């Protein structure tokens, strides 16, 4: 691998790793999601630093080029993220449905709300001149 490509790959991996740490620190990314991202950045860093390992993995999975190996693992990563988010969305959808049903039951069984107007509040005000 040319030294320029290796430097770019190492710099990109370190940038992604630093970005993930910063997002977690600012609480913009939850820790549970950061683990998979950190693992991915570390794997890319290892492959950038240890090109022979990338070649061995390429031979192991039967790929022709090392770039094909990286694309394959990138696809696996994206599929795992999609599966994870599908599970999370399904779980949140079930929780929202349960919450909506609970709010509906509470609304039906609760006495009239203090925010609802009473019958005497709806009558127009009487004018003192009209008597």
C-alpha positions as CSV (number, residue, x, y, z in Angstrom):
1,X,0.0,0.0,0.0
2,X,1.4,3.4,-0.9
3,X,2.5,5.5,2.1
4,X,0.2,8.3,1.1
5,X,-2.8,6.0,1.2
6,X,-1.7,4.5,4.5
7,X,-1.3,8.0,6.1
8,X,-4.7,9.0,4.8
9,X,-6.3,5.8,6.2
10,X,-4.6,6.2,9.6
11,X,-5.6,9.9,9.8
12,X,-9.2,9.1,8.8
13,X,-9.5,6.3,11.4
14,X,-8.0,8.5,14.1
15,X,-10.4,11.3,13.1
16,X,-13.4,9.0,13.3
17,X,-12.3,7.7,16.7
18,X,-11.8,11.2,18.0
19,X,-15.2,12.3,16.6
20,X,-16.9,9.4,18.3
21,X,-15.3,10.2,21.7
22,X,-16.2,13.8,21.3
23,X,-19.8,13.0,20.5
24,X,-20.1,10.8,23.5
25,X,-18.5,13.4,25.7
26,X,-21.0,16.0,24.5
27,X,-23.8,13.5,25.0
28,X,-24.8,13.7,21.4
29,X,-24.2,9.9,20.9
30,X,-25.2,7.3,23.4
31,X,-22.6,4.9,24.8
32,X,-24.4,1.9,23.5
33,X,-24.1,3.1,19.9
34,X,-20.5,4.3,20.3
35,X,-19.2,0.8,21.0
36,X,-19.9,-0.4,17.5
37,X,-18.5,2.8,16.0
38,X,-15.3,2.7,18.1
39,X,-14.8,-1.0,17.2
40,X,-15.2,-0.1,13.5
41,X,-12.7,2.8,13.8
42,X,-10.2,0.5,15.6
43,X,-10.5,-2.2,13.0
44,X,-9.9,0.3,10.2
45,X,-6.9,1.6,12.1
46,X,-5.5,-1.9,12.5
47,X,-6.0,-2.6,8.8
48,X,-4.3,0.7,7.9
49,X,-1.3,0.0,10.1
50,X,-1.1,-3.8,9.4
51,X,-1.6,-4.2,5.7
52,X,-0.4,-7.8,5.8
53,X,-3.3,-8.7,8.1
54,X,-5.7,-7.1,5.5
55,X,-4.2,-9.3,2.8
56,X,-4.5,-12.4,5.0
57,X,-8.2,-11.6,5.7
58,X,-8.7,-11.0,2.0
59,X,-7.3,-14.4,1.2
60,X,-9.3,-16.0,4.0
61,X,-12.7,-14.7,2.7
62,X,-11.8,-15.4,-0.9
63,X,-11.8,-11.8,-2.1
64,X,-9.7,-10.7,-5.0
65,X,-8.6,-7.2,-3.7
66,X,-8.1,-5.8,-0.2
67,X,-10.6,-3.0,-1.2
68,X,-13.2,-5.7,-1.7
69,X,-12.6,-6.9,1.8
70,X,-13.0,-3.4,3.2
71,X,-16.3,-3.0,1.3
72,X,-17.5,-6.4,2.4
73,X,-16.9,-5.5,6.1
74,X,-18.4,-2.1,5.5
75,X,-21.6,-3.7,4.2
76,X,-21.7,-6.1,7.2
77,X,-21.3,-3.1,9.5
78,X,-24.2,-1.2,7.8
79,X,-26.4,-4.3,7.9
80,X,-25.7,-4.7,11.7
81,X,-26.5,-1.1,12.3
82,X,-29.7,-1.4,10.3
83,X,-30.7,-4.5,12.2
84,X,-29.9,-2.8,15.5
85,X,-32.0,0.3,14.6
86,X,-34.9,-1.8,13.4
87,X,-35.0,-3.6,16.7
88,X,-34.8,-0.2,18.6
89,X,-37.6,1.3,16.4
90,X,-39.8,-1.8,16.9
91,X,-39.3,-1.6,20.7
92,X,-40.0,2.1,20.8
93,X,-43.1,1.6,18.6
94,X,-44.5,-1.0,21.1
95,X,-43.7,1.4,24.0
96,X,-45.5,4.3,22.3
97,X,-48.6,2.1,21.6
98,X,-48.7,1.1,25.3
99,X,-48.3,4.7,26.4
100,X,-51.1,5.9,24.1
101,X,-53.4,3.2,25.3
102,X,-52.6,4.1,28.9
103,X,-53.3,7.8,28.3
104,X,-56.6,6.8,26.6
105,X,-57.6,4.8,29.6
106,X,-56.6,7.5,32.0
107,X,-58.6,10.1,30.0
108,X,-61.7,7.9,30.0
109,X,-61.6,7.1,33.8
110,X,-60.5,10.6,35.0
111,X,-63.1,13.1,36.2
112,X,-63.5,16.3,34.2
113,X,-60.3,18.2,33.9
114,X,-59.9,21.6,35.6
115,X,-59.0,22.9,32.1
116,X,-62.4,22.0,30.6
117,X,-64.9,24.9,30.8
118,X,-67.9,24.5,33.1
119,X,-71.5,25.3,32.0
120,X,-71.6,28.5,34.0
121,X,-68.3,29.6,32.4
122,X,-69.7,29.3,28.9
123,X,-72.7,31.7,29.5
124,X,-72.1,35.2,28.2
125,X,-71.4,37.8,30.8
126,X,-74.4,39.9,32.0
127,X,-74.3,43.5,31.4
128,X,-75.3,45.7,34.4
129,X,-77.0,48.2,32.0
130,X,-79.6,45.7,30.6
131,X,-81.8,45.4,33.7
